[in-house]
Amino acid sequence: MLDQFQVCDLPLLDVVLALESTPLRDVRVALEPSECRCVLVLEGSGGFRGLVMRDTVLRHAARLSDMRVGMLPMLGVVELAPSALLIDAARAVATAGVGALVSRVAEWTDPQVMLRDEMLNLTDWAPLLDRRARRQALEARPHATSAHAMPATPPGARKTPPTIDL
C-alpha cells in the first residue's frame, strides 16, 4: 500500500529554520509565537545539519541564551524529493540516527518535515488519501503542475516563519 503514496501526500510539518551558529535567544524569539514543533538546523553551506525539538530549544534558551543552536543534541534528517514513494521514505527514516524526513514541495518553498516516529506509526490514512486524490487529479489535467496547483501547506494554515540569519 505504501507504494501508492508519495512524500508530498504526507501531512508535513512547518519548521523554524536556523543556521547552526544562531544563538538560542534568537531561535526562541522565532519559535515562541509559532506553532512549529521543531527547528531545522542548517549548516553554513546551506545543507541540513539536523533537527532540534521545540521543547529542547525553549528549555536551554532560558538558561543558555548565547549558546548556538548547533550545539544542542540533534536528530538526523534525510531529504527526499516530494515525488519519492512513501515506501522508500519509510526505509530512509528507518535508518539508525534519522529522526525526520525533510522535503520541499517545490524548489522555491520552505522545507517541511515529517518526524520519524509519526511517520512510522501513522494511523490516520484519511489525510494521505485526500492529498493523493488531489495530486492524482492535478496530474491528470494537462498543463497543471503540482508545484503550482498544490500548496505546500493546507489552505488557511500558518506559513513557515522566516529563516533566522545573522
N, C-alpha and C positions, 0 to 999 in steps of 0.2 A: 504494500500500500504506500510506503514512503516514496517509492519511485514515481508516484503520480503527482507529487508536490515539488515545488521549488523553494529556495530560500526566501524569495520575495513573497511567498504565501504565509510566512511566519509572522506572528504579531511582534515585530521587532520593537525594541525599546529605544527611546531617545536617551542620549547621554550628554554630560558636560565634557567638552574636550579641553585638555590642558597639556601644555608642554611639561616634560618631566622636571624642568627647572623652576616651575611655577611654585611660589610659596603657598602653603596651605591656607593662609588667611584669604588669598585671592580666589582660591578654589572654593572655599566655604562661601564667599560672597556670591559666586555664581551658582552654587549648588542649593543654598538655603531657600531662595524664592521659587525654585523649580520643583517639579515632581520627579526629577531624574533620580534613579536608584543607584547610579554608578557614574564613575569618571573614567573616561578613556584617555589613557596617558600616551602622549605622542613623543617620539624621540625628536631630537633636534633636526634630523634629516627628513622628518615627516612621516616616518613609519610608525606603526603601533607598537608600543613597548609593553602594555598590559592594561589591566582593568582594576580599579580600586572601588570598593563598595562605598556608598554614601555614608553609612554609619561609621566606617573606619576613618574617613576624612574628617567628619564632624567631631568625632571623639579626640583625635590627635590635634586638630586645629585649635581646640580650646586651650591646650597646654603648650603646643609647639608651633605657633603661628608662622614662624620664619622657616620652618622645615620645608624642604622641597617635596612635592607630591611624588616625585620619582623615588624617594627613599622609603615610601610605605610598601608593605607587602602587597604584591600584585598577583592577580590571576592571569594566566597566559591567555592569549587570544589567537584565533585563527581567522583570517579574512577569506571570504568566499564571494564569488560573483552572485548576484541575485538570481541568475538562471541555473545555478548549481542545484542538482537534485537533492531533496531532503535526505535521502538515504546516504549520500556522500557527506552531507553536513553532519549527520549523526555519527558517522565514522570519524570525521575530523575532530569533533568535540569530545569523543570518547578517548582520545589520546591523552596520556598522562600529562598533567600540568596545564591543560587547556581548561579555562573556566568560562569562556564565552566565544560565541561566533560573532564576527563583525562583517557587516555588508553595507553597501550603498545601493540604493535603488537605481541611481544614475551617477555618472562621474561628478556632476555638479552638486549632488546632495550630500548632506552631512552623513557620516557613518552612524549606523544604528546597531544595536547588539541584541542577541538572544542568549541569556545565561544558560550555561550547560545543563544545570540541574533542571531548569524549567523546560528545556527542550527535550531532554531525555525522559522526563516524567509528564509529558504533555497528555492531558486527559480530555480537554475540550477541543474537539475537532471542528466545531462549527465555524470559528473564525478562519481556519485554514480552508475549509470547503468553500466558504463565501469568497475569500480572496482568490482562490484558484478559479472559481467560476467567473469572476470578473476579469481575471487575467486571460483566461481562455476566450472569453467574449471579445476582448480587445485584440487578441492575436488573430481572431477570425475576421476582423474588419480590415479591409485593405487601407493602407495609408495611416494606420494608427500605430503608434509606438507606445509600449508600456511605460517608458520613462516619462513621456509627456502626459499620458492619459491616466496613469495610476499614481496617485500621490504617495510620497514616502511614508506619510502618517495618515491615519484615517481622517476624513473631513471633520473639522472642528477641534482636532486635537492640538495640544500645545506643541509649538515648534521647538527644535533643539536650541538651547542657549548658545550664544556665540562662543567661539574658541577663545580661551584666555591667552593672550600674547603679552609678553613682557619684553 
